[in-house]
Amino acid sequence: MGMGFSLAGSHLIFFVASVIVAGVVAGAFTAVTLNISGSLNEKCNRVKEKLDTDFEIINDPEKIPLSG
């Protein structure tokens, strides 16, 4: 009988390894997603600052000429 490892033991090792790999992949995807989200947030803030202007009403009824 080989090294005394049963089929259930090897399945358990493969299961634990696959759970660890899945955790690492999920962590990497989370990090990439957060990085992209942060970059988009910064870019949107820059665009917002460029487009954000103060509007002033320049039509003063007291200064409208009545005769052409």
PASEZA-533696 format. One record per residue (C-alpha): residue number from 1; residue in one letter; chain; x, y, z. Coordinates in Angstrom, 1 decimal. Each point is the difference from the previous one (the first is absolute). Last residue first. Layout:
BEGIN
<rec num="NUM" residuo="a" cadena="A" east="X" north="Y" up="Z"/>
...
***
This chain:
BEGIN
<rec num="68" residuo="g" cadena="A" east="-33.8" north="100.9" up="-29.9"/>
<rec num="67" residuo="s" cadena="A" east="-1.8" north="1.6" up="2.9"/>
<rec num="66" residuo="l" cadena="A" east="-0.6" north="-1.7" up="3.3"/>
<rec num="65" residuo="p" cadena="A" east="3.6" north="-0.9" up="0.8"/>
<rec num="64" residuo="i" cadena="A" east="0.2" north="-2.8" up="2.6"/>
<rec num="63" residuo="k" cadena="A" east="2.1" north="1.2" up="2.9"/>
<rec num="62" residuo="e" cadena="A" east="-2.7" north="-0.3" up="2.8"/>
<rec num="61" residuo="p" cadena="A" east="-1.0" north="-3.5" up="-1.2"/>
<rec num="60" residuo="d" cadena="A" east="3.5" north="-1.4" up="0.7"/>
<rec num="59" residuo="n" cadena="A" east="0.8" north="-2.9" up="-2.3"/>
<rec num="58" residuo="i" cadena="A" east="3.4" north="-1.1" up="1.1"/>
<rec num="57" residuo="i" cadena="A" east="-1.0" north="-2.9" up="2.2"/>
<rec num="56" residuo="e" cadena="A" east="3.2" north="-1.6" up="1.2"/>
<rec num="55" residuo="f" cadena="A" east="0.9" north="-3.7" up="-0.5"/>
<rec num="54" residuo="d" cadena="A" east="2.9" north="-1.5" up="1.9"/>
<rec num="53" residuo="t" cadena="A" east="1.9" north="-2.7" up="-1.8"/>
<rec num="52" residuo="d" cadena="A" east="0.5" north="-3.7" up="0.7"/>
<rec num="51" residuo="l" cadena="A" east="1.1" north="-1.6" up="-3.2"/>
<rec num="50" residuo="k" cadena="A" east="3.7" north="-0.2" up="0.7"/>
<rec num="49" residuo="e" cadena="A" east="-0.6" north="-0.9" up="3.7"/>
<rec num="48" residuo="k" cadena="A" east="-2.5" north="-2.7" up="-1.1"/>
<rec num="47" residuo="v" cadena="A" east="2.6" north="-1.4" up="-2.5"/>
<rec num="46" residuo="r" cadena="A" east="2.6" north="-0.2" up="2.8"/>
<rec num="45" residuo="n" cadena="A" east="-2.5" north="-1.7" up="2.3"/>
<rec num="44" residuo="c" cadena="A" east="-1.0" north="-2.5" up="-2.6"/>
<rec num="43" residuo="k" cadena="A" east="3.7" north="-0.9" up="-0.6"/>
<rec num="42" residuo="e" cadena="A" east="0.6" north="-0.5" up="3.7"/>
<rec num="41" residuo="n" cadena="A" east="-3.1" north="-2.2" up="0.3"/>
<rec num="40" residuo="l" cadena="A" east="1.0" north="-2.0" up="-3.0"/>
<rec num="39" residuo="s" cadena="A" east="3.5" north="-0.6" up="1.4"/>
<rec num="38" residuo="g" cadena="A" east="-1.5" north="-1.1" up="3.4"/>
<rec num="37" residuo="s" cadena="A" east="-2.4" north="-2.4" up="-1.7"/>
<rec num="36" residuo="i" cadena="A" east="2.8" north="-1.5" up="-2.1"/>
<rec num="35" residuo="n" cadena="A" east="2.1" north="-0.6" up="3.1"/>
<rec num="34" residuo="l" cadena="A" east="-2.9" north="-1.4" up="1.9"/>
<rec num="33" residuo="t" cadena="A" east="-0.8" north="-2.4" up="-2.8"/>
<rec num="32" residuo="v" cadena="A" east="3.7" north="-1.1" up="-0.3"/>
<rec num="31" residuo="a" cadena="A" east="0.2" north="-0.6" up="3.8"/>
<rec num="30" residuo="t" cadena="A" east="-3.3" north="-2.0" up="0.0"/>
<rec num="29" residuo="f" cadena="A" east="1.1" north="-2.1" up="-3.0"/>
<rec num="28" residuo="a" cadena="A" east="3.3" north="-0.8" up="1.8"/>
<rec num="27" residuo="g" cadena="A" east="-1.8" north="-0.9" up="3.1"/>
<rec num="26" residuo="a" cadena="A" east="-2.4" north="-2.3" up="-1.9"/>
<rec num="25" residuo="v" cadena="A" east="3.0" north="-1.7" up="-1.7"/>
<rec num="24" residuo="v" cadena="A" east="1.8" north="-0.5" up="3.4"/>
<rec num="23" residuo="g" cadena="A" east="-3.2" north="-1.4" up="1.6"/>
<rec num="22" residuo="a" cadena="A" east="-0.6" north="-2.4" up="-3.0"/>
<rec num="21" residuo="v" cadena="A" east="3.6" north="-1.2" up="0.3"/>
<rec num="20" residuo="i" cadena="A" east="-0.5" north="-0.7" up="3.7"/>
<rec num="19" residuo="v" cadena="A" east="-3.3" north="-1.8" up="-0.5"/>
<rec num="18" residuo="s" cadena="A" east="1.7" north="-2.1" up="-2.8"/>
<rec num="17" residuo="a" cadena="A" east="2.8" north="-0.9" up="2.3"/>
<rec num="16" residuo="v" cadena="A" east="-2.4" north="-1.0" up="2.8"/>
<rec num="15" residuo="f" cadena="A" east="-2.0" north="-2.2" up="-2.5"/>
<rec num="14" residuo="f" cadena="A" east="3.2" north="-1.6" up="-1.4"/>
<rec num="13" residuo="i" cadena="A" east="1.2" north="-0.9" up="3.5"/>
<rec num="12" residuo="l" cadena="A" east="-3.4" north="-1.4" up="0.9"/>
<rec num="11" residuo="h" cadena="A" east="-0.2" north="-2.1" up="-3.2"/>
<rec num="10" residuo="s" cadena="A" east="3.5" north="-1.4" up="0.8"/>
<rec num="9" residuo="g" cadena="A" east="-1.2" north="-1.0" up="3.5"/>
<rec num="8" residuo="a" cadena="A" east="-3.3" north="-1.5" up="-1.3"/>
<rec num="7" residuo="l" cadena="A" east="2.0" north="-2.2" up="-2.4"/>
<rec num="6" residuo="s" cadena="A" east="2.1" north="-1.3" up="2.8"/>
<rec num="5" residuo="f" cadena="A" east="3.6" north="0.9" up="0.7"/>
<rec num="4" residuo="g" cadena="A" east="1.9" north="-2.9" up="1.6"/>
<rec num="3" residuo="m" cadena="A" east="3.2" north="0.6" up="-2.0"/>
<rec num="2" residuo="g" cadena="A" east="-0.6" north="-2.7" up="-2.6"/>
<rec num="1" residuo="m" cadena="A" east="-2.2" north="-3.0" up="0.9"/>
***
